[in-house]
Amino acid sequence: MGKKNYKVLIVKTVILFIALPRACENVTYQLIEAGYTDVSNMYGSIFEWVNEGKPVYNLEGEETMKVHAYSKSWGIWLKKGEKVYE
């Protein structure tokens, strides 16, 4: 799996809610190595967040129901929202 580049804002607290546990763990370590000291993983990931009816925003800052579900096998955990695989 190739290294991905993520846009990160300079903030004090970072809470990750990536769908895949291993990917979330990897990004957590990368952020800590980059100097972030308050980094956490959200229990249940983005799937649980959306399933509870909490808002998600796209890159334009608009509320959306689209959630990258990674694959159909992981997508079963997303009960609400629109599953996106690309």
Phi and psi in radians as a Rosetta constraint file:
Dihedral C 1 N 2 CA 2 C 2 CIRCULARHARMONIC -1.313 0.35
Dihedral N 2 CA 2 C 2 N 3 CIRCULARHARMONIC 2.753 0.35
Dihedral C 2 N 3 CA 3 C 3 CIRCULARHARMONIC -1.293 0.35
Dihedral N 3 CA 3 C 3 N 4 CIRCULARHARMONIC 2.318 0.35
Dihedral C 3 N 4 CA 4 C 4 CIRCULARHARMONIC -1.812 0.35
Dihedral N 4 CA 4 C 4 N 5 CIRCULARHARMONIC 2.619 0.35
Dihedral C 4 N 5 CA 5 C 5 CIRCULARHARMONIC -1.764 0.35
Dihedral N 5 CA 5 C 5 N 6 CIRCULARHARMONIC 2.294 0.35
Dihedral C 5 N 6 CA 6 C 6 CIRCULARHARMONIC -2.037 0.35
Dihedral N 6 CA 6 C 6 N 7 CIRCULARHARMONIC 2.475 0.35
Dihedral C 6 N 7 CA 7 C 7 CIRCULARHARMONIC -1.364 0.35
Dihedral N 7 CA 7 C 7 N 8 CIRCULARHARMONIC 2.194 0.35
Dihedral C 7 N 8 CA 8 C 8 CIRCULARHARMONIC -2.233 0.35
Dihedral N 8 CA 8 C 8 N 9 CIRCULARHARMONIC 2.249 0.35
Dihedral C 8 N 9 CA 9 C 9 CIRCULARHARMONIC -1.455 0.35
Dihedral N 9 CA 9 C 9 N 10 CIRCULARHARMONIC 2.629 0.35
Dihedral C 9 N 10 CA 10 C 10 CIRCULARHARMONIC -1.395 0.35
Dihedral N 10 CA 10 C 10 N 11 CIRCULARHARMONIC 1.924 0.35
Dihedral C 10 N 11 CA 11 C 11 CIRCULARHARMONIC -2.440 0.35
Dihedral N 11 CA 11 C 11 N 12 CIRCULARHARMONIC 2.937 0.35
Dihedral C 11 N 12 CA 12 C 12 CIRCULARHARMONIC -1.470 0.35
Dihedral N 12 CA 12 C 12 N 13 CIRCULARHARMONIC -0.689 0.35
Dihedral C 12 N 13 CA 13 C 13 CIRCULARHARMONIC -2.061 0.35
Dihedral N 13 CA 13 C 13 N 14 CIRCULARHARMONIC 2.348 0.35
Dihedral C 13 N 14 CA 14 C 14 CIRCULARHARMONIC -2.150 0.35
Dihedral N 14 CA 14 C 14 N 15 CIRCULARHARMONIC 2.189 0.35
Dihedral C 14 N 15 CA 15 C 15 CIRCULARHARMONIC -2.090 0.35
Dihedral N 15 CA 15 C 15 N 16 CIRCULARHARMONIC 2.053 0.35
Dihedral C 15 N 16 CA 16 C 16 CIRCULARHARMONIC -1.641 0.35
Dihedral N 16 CA 16 C 16 N 17 CIRCULARHARMONIC 2.450 0.35
Dihedral C 16 N 17 CA 17 C 17 CIRCULARHARMONIC -2.416 0.35
Dihedral N 17 CA 17 C 17 N 18 CIRCULARHARMONIC 1.034 0.35
Dihedral C 17 N 18 CA 18 C 18 CIRCULARHARMONIC -1.406 0.35
Dihedral N 18 CA 18 C 18 N 19 CIRCULARHARMONIC 2.460 0.35
Dihedral C 18 N 19 CA 19 C 19 CIRCULARHARMONIC -1.081 0.35
Dihedral N 19 CA 19 C 19 N 20 CIRCULARHARMONIC -0.698 0.35
Dihedral C 19 N 20 CA 20 C 20 CIRCULARHARMONIC -1.622 0.35
Dihedral N 20 CA 20 C 20 N 21 CIRCULARHARMONIC 2.123 0.35
Dihedral C 20 N 21 CA 21 C 21 CIRCULARHARMONIC -0.964 0.35
Dihedral N 21 CA 21 C 21 N 22 CIRCULARHARMONIC -0.767 0.35
Dihedral C 21 N 22 CA 22 C 22 CIRCULARHARMONIC -1.142 0.35
Dihedral N 22 CA 22 C 22 N 23 CIRCULARHARMONIC -0.726 0.35
Dihedral C 22 N 23 CA 23 C 23 CIRCULARHARMONIC -1.118 0.35
Dihedral N 23 CA 23 C 23 N 24 CIRCULARHARMONIC -0.707 0.35
Dihedral C 23 N 24 CA 24 C 24 CIRCULARHARMONIC -1.095 0.35
Dihedral N 24 CA 24 C 24 N 25 CIRCULARHARMONIC -0.737 0.35
Dihedral C 24 N 25 CA 25 C 25 CIRCULARHARMONIC -1.083 0.35
Dihedral N 25 CA 25 C 25 N 26 CIRCULARHARMONIC -0.772 0.35
Dihedral C 25 N 26 CA 26 C 26 CIRCULARHARMONIC -1.086 0.35
Dihedral N 26 CA 26 C 26 N 27 CIRCULARHARMONIC -0.785 0.35
Dihedral C 26 N 27 CA 27 C 27 CIRCULARHARMONIC -1.161 0.35
Dihedral N 27 CA 27 C 27 N 28 CIRCULARHARMONIC -0.652 0.35
Dihedral C 27 N 28 CA 28 C 28 CIRCULARHARMONIC -1.001 0.35
Dihedral N 28 CA 28 C 28 N 29 CIRCULARHARMONIC -0.862 0.35
Dihedral C 28 N 29 CA 29 C 29 CIRCULARHARMONIC -1.085 0.35
Dihedral N 29 CA 29 C 29 N 30 CIRCULARHARMONIC -0.688 0.35
Dihedral C 29 N 30 CA 30 C 30 CIRCULARHARMONIC -1.105 0.35
Dihedral N 30 CA 30 C 30 N 31 CIRCULARHARMONIC -0.709 0.35
Dihedral C 30 N 31 CA 31 C 31 CIRCULARHARMONIC -1.173 0.35
Dihedral N 31 CA 31 C 31 N 32 CIRCULARHARMONIC -0.708 0.35
Dihedral C 31 N 32 CA 32 C 32 CIRCULARHARMONIC -1.103 0.35
Dihedral N 32 CA 32 C 32 N 33 CIRCULARHARMONIC -0.757 0.35
Dihedral C 32 N 33 CA 33 C 33 CIRCULARHARMONIC -1.107 0.35
Dihedral N 33 CA 33 C 33 N 34 CIRCULARHARMONIC -0.509 0.35
Dihedral C 33 N 34 CA 34 C 34 CIRCULARHARMONIC -1.394 0.35
Dihedral N 34 CA 34 C 34 N 35 CIRCULARHARMONIC -0.073 0.35
Dihedral C 34 N 35 CA 35 C 35 CIRCULARHARMONIC 1.930 0.35
Dihedral N 35 CA 35 C 35 N 36 CIRCULARHARMONIC -0.056 0.35
Dihedral C 35 N 36 CA 36 C 36 CIRCULARHARMONIC -1.283 0.35
Dihedral N 36 CA 36 C 36 N 37 CIRCULARHARMONIC 2.368 0.35
Dihedral C 36 N 37 CA 37 C 37 CIRCULARHARMONIC -1.924 0.35
Dihedral N 37 CA 37 C 37 N 38 CIRCULARHARMONIC -0.296 0.35
Dihedral C 37 N 38 CA 38 C 38 CIRCULARHARMONIC -2.071 0.35
Dihedral N 38 CA 38 C 38 N 39 CIRCULARHARMONIC 1.398 0.35
Dihedral C 38 N 39 CA 39 C 39 CIRCULARHARMONIC -2.108 0.35
Dihedral N 39 CA 39 C 39 N 40 CIRCULARHARMONIC 2.273 0.35
Dihedral C 39 N 40 CA 40 C 40 CIRCULARHARMONIC -2.354 0.35
Dihedral N 40 CA 40 C 40 N 41 CIRCULARHARMONIC 2.765 0.35
Dihedral C 40 N 41 CA 41 C 41 CIRCULARHARMONIC -1.863 0.35
Dihedral N 41 CA 41 C 41 N 42 CIRCULARHARMONIC 2.293 0.35
Dihedral C 41 N 42 CA 42 C 42 CIRCULARHARMONIC -1.406 0.35
Dihedral N 42 CA 42 C 42 N 43 CIRCULARHARMONIC 2.218 0.35
Dihedral C 42 N 43 CA 43 C 43 CIRCULARHARMONIC -1.053 0.35
Dihedral N 43 CA 43 C 43 N 44 CIRCULARHARMONIC 2.294 0.35
Dihedral C 43 N 44 CA 44 C 44 CIRCULARHARMONIC 1.553 0.35
Dihedral N 44 CA 44 C 44 N 45 CIRCULARHARMONIC -0.146 0.35
Dihedral C 44 N 45 CA 45 C 45 CIRCULARHARMONIC 1.057 0.35
Dihedral N 45 CA 45 C 45 N 46 CIRCULARHARMONIC -2.942 0.35
Dihedral C 45 N 46 CA 46 C 46 CIRCULARHARMONIC -1.069 0.35
Dihedral N 46 CA 46 C 46 N 47 CIRCULARHARMONIC -0.509 0.35
Dihedral C 46 N 47 CA 47 C 47 CIRCULARHARMONIC -1.088 0.35
Dihedral N 47 CA 47 C 47 N 48 CIRCULARHARMONIC -0.848 0.35
Dihedral C 47 N 48 CA 48 C 48 CIRCULARHARMONIC -1.116 0.35
Dihedral N 48 CA 48 C 48 N 49 CIRCULARHARMONIC -0.698 0.35
Dihedral C 48 N 49 CA 49 C 49 CIRCULARHARMONIC -0.965 0.35
Dihedral N 49 CA 49 C 49 N 50 CIRCULARHARMONIC -0.895 0.35
Dihedral C 49 N 50 CA 50 C 50 CIRCULARHARMONIC -1.227 0.35
Dihedral N 50 CA 50 C 50 N 51 CIRCULARHARMONIC -0.680 0.35
Dihedral C 50 N 51 CA 51 C 51 CIRCULARHARMONIC -1.045 0.35
Dihedral N 51 CA 51 C 51 N 52 CIRCULARHARMONIC -0.509 0.35
Dihedral C 51 N 52 CA 52 C 52 CIRCULARHARMONIC -1.472 0.35
Dihedral N 52 CA 52 C 52 N 53 CIRCULARHARMONIC 0.034 0.35
Dihedral C 52 N 53 CA 53 C 53 CIRCULARHARMONIC 1.425 0.35
Dihedral N 53 CA 53 C 53 N 54 CIRCULARHARMONIC 0.294 0.35
Dihedral C 53 N 54 CA 54 C 54 CIRCULARHARMONIC -1.437 0.35
Dihedral N 54 CA 54 C 54 N 55 CIRCULARHARMONIC 2.668 0.35
Dihedral C 54 N 55 CA 55 C 55 CIRCULARHARMONIC -1.320 0.35
Dihedral N 55 CA 55 C 55 N 56 CIRCULARHARMONIC 2.612 0.35
Dihedral C 55 N 56 CA 56 C 56 CIRCULARHARMONIC -2.265 0.35
Dihedral N 56 CA 56 C 56 N 57 CIRCULARHARMONIC 2.483 0.35
Dihedral C 56 N 57 CA 57 C 57 CIRCULARHARMONIC -2.146 0.35
Dihedral N 57 CA 57 C 57 N 58 CIRCULARHARMONIC 2.545 0.35
Dihedral C 57 N 58 CA 58 C 58 CIRCULARHARMONIC -1.512 0.35
Dihedral N 58 CA 58 C 58 N 59 CIRCULARHARMONIC -3.098 0.35
Dihedral C 58 N 59 CA 59 C 59 CIRCULARHARMONIC -1.141 0.35
Dihedral N 59 CA 59 C 59 N 60 CIRCULARHARMONIC -0.354 0.35
Dihedral C 59 N 60 CA 60 C 60 CIRCULARHARMONIC -1.511 0.35
Dihedral N 60 CA 60 C 60 N 61 CIRCULARHARMONIC -0.007 0.35
Dihedral C 60 N 61 CA 61 C 61 CIRCULARHARMONIC 1.460 0.35
Dihedral N 61 CA 61 C 61 N 62 CIRCULARHARMONIC 0.183 0.35
Dihedral C 61 N 62 CA 62 C 62 CIRCULARHARMONIC -1.632 0.35
Dihedral N 62 CA 62 C 62 N 63 CIRCULARHARMONIC 2.451 0.35
Dihedral C 62 N 63 CA 63 C 63 CIRCULARHARMONIC -1.138 0.35
Dihedral N 63 CA 63 C 63 N 64 CIRCULARHARMONIC 2.429 0.35
Dihedral C 63 N 64 CA 64 C 64 CIRCULARHARMONIC -2.484 0.35
Dihedral N 64 CA 64 C 64 N 65 CIRCULARHARMONIC 2.783 0.35
Dihedral C 64 N 65 CA 65 C 65 CIRCULARHARMONIC -1.848 0.35
Dihedral N 65 CA 65 C 65 N 66 CIRCULARHARMONIC 0.032 0.35
Dihedral C 65 N 66 CA 66 C 66 CIRCULARHARMONIC -1.331 0.35
Dihedral N 66 CA 66 C 66 N 67 CIRCULARHARMONIC 2.261 0.35
Dihedral C 66 N 67 CA 67 C 67 CIRCULARHARMONIC -2.328 0.35
Dihedral N 67 CA 67 C 67 N 68 CIRCULARHARMONIC 2.244 0.35
Dihedral C 67 N 68 CA 68 C 68 CIRCULARHARMONIC -1.248 0.35
Dihedral N 68 CA 68 C 68 N 69 CIRCULARHARMONIC 1.990 0.35
Dihedral C 68 N 69 CA 69 C 69 CIRCULARHARMONIC -1.647 0.35
Dihedral N 69 CA 69 C 69 N 70 CIRCULARHARMONIC 0.093 0.35
Dihedral C 69 N 70 CA 70 C 70 CIRCULARHARMONIC 1.196 0.35
Dihedral N 70 CA 70 C 70 N 71 CIRCULARHARMONIC -1.080 0.35
Dihedral C 70 N 71 CA 71 C 71 CIRCULARHARMONIC -2.675 0.35
Dihedral N 71 CA 71 C 71 N 72 CIRCULARHARMONIC 2.906 0.35
Dihedral C 71 N 72 CA 72 C 72 CIRCULARHARMONIC -1.104 0.35
Dihedral N 72 CA 72 C 72 N 73 CIRCULARHARMONIC -0.556 0.35
Dihedral C 72 N 73 CA 73 C 73 CIRCULARHARMONIC -1.227 0.35
Dihedral N 73 CA 73 C 73 N 74 CIRCULARHARMONIC -0.603 0.35
Dihedral C 73 N 74 CA 74 C 74 CIRCULARHARMONIC -1.427 0.35
Dihedral N 74 CA 74 C 74 N 75 CIRCULARHARMONIC -0.514 0.35
Dihedral C 74 N 75 CA 75 C 75 CIRCULARHARMONIC -1.095 0.35
Dihedral N 75 CA 75 C 75 N 76 CIRCULARHARMONIC -0.310 0.35
Dihedral C 75 N 76 CA 76 C 76 CIRCULARHARMONIC -1.076 0.35
Dihedral N 76 CA 76 C 76 N 77 CIRCULARHARMONIC -0.373 0.35
Dihedral C 76 N 77 CA 77 C 77 CIRCULARHARMONIC -1.406 0.35
Dihedral N 77 CA 77 C 77 N 78 CIRCULARHARMONIC -0.257 0.35
Dihedral C 77 N 78 CA 78 C 78 CIRCULARHARMONIC -1.595 0.35
Dihedral N 78 CA 78 C 78 N 79 CIRCULARHARMONIC 1.878 0.35
Dihedral C 78 N 79 CA 79 C 79 CIRCULARHARMONIC -1.617 0.35
Dihedral N 79 CA 79 C 79 N 80 CIRCULARHARMONIC -0.475 0.35
Dihedral C 79 N 80 CA 80 C 80 CIRCULARHARMONIC -2.086 0.35
Dihedral N 80 CA 80 C 80 N 81 CIRCULARHARMONIC 2.924 0.35
Dihedral C 80 N 81 CA 81 C 81 CIRCULARHARMONIC 1.533 0.35
Dihedral N 81 CA 81 C 81 N 82 CIRCULARHARMONIC 3.079 0.35
Dihedral C 81 N 82 CA 82 C 82 CIRCULARHARMONIC -1.862 0.35
Dihedral N 82 CA 82 C 82 N 83 CIRCULARHARMONIC 2.059 0.35
Dihedral C 82 N 83 CA 83 C 83 CIRCULARHARMONIC -1.277 0.35
Dihedral N 83 CA 83 C 83 N 84 CIRCULARHARMONIC 2.280 0.35
Dihedral C 83 N 84 CA 84 C 84 CIRCULARHARMONIC -2.143 0.35
Dihedral N 84 CA 84 C 84 N 85 CIRCULARHARMONIC 2.356 0.35
Dihedral C 84 N 85 CA 85 C 85 CIRCULARHARMONIC -2.023 0.35
Dihedral N 85 CA 85 C 85 N 86 CIRCULARHARMONIC 0.064 0.35
